[in-house]
């Protein structure tokens, strides 16, 4: 069994994490669906609304201010 080049693996992992949190590059998310892009569209008032009976607010989940 051959090993993956650590530099290749690290670069791919960084690209996927960047897309997950910062900006979509087309690896696995649709445009505008990264975590921070999604949260940027939510106002503080919206984030403070409870979403369910026992669920914390979005603000509580992400420490949104």
N, C-alpha and C positions, 0 to 999 in steps of 0.2 A: 504494500500500500504506500503510495507516495504522499508526501506532505504538501500542504498549501504553502506557498511563499508567504511568510508573515507580513511582508510589506504590501503584497497584493490583498491579503485578507484585511489588514488594517485600513487600507484605502477604501475598500468596498464597504466595510462596517461604518467608517466615518461618513461616507456618502449616504448610506441608509439612515443613519441617525440624524444627519443634517436635514434630510427630507422629512423625517418624522417630526422634528421640532421647529425648523426654521422656514424652509422654502422648498416647494415641490420641484423636483427635477425630472419627474416622470418615471421613477423606478417602480413605485407601487401605489402612490396616492394620486388622486385627481387634483388638478390645479386649484390652489387656494385652500387645500384641506390639511395643511400641516397644523400642528398643535397651536403654535403661536399666531399663525394667520387666522385660525378659527377663533381663538380667544380675543384677538384684536377687534373682532366684529361684535363682541358682547360688551354692553355697557356695564358699569358698576352696579347700577340699579337692577339690571337683568340678572347679573351674576349673584345678586343677593336674594333672589326669589327662591323659596324652597321648591324642589322639583318632585318631591314625593313625601309620603308620611314619615319615613325613617331615614331618608337620605339627607346628607349635608348639602348645603347650597354649593353652587359651582365656585363661589368665592372662597368658601371654606376648603374646598378640595384643592384649589390651586394657590391659596393664600393671595388672592386677587385684592388689590387695593384701588 
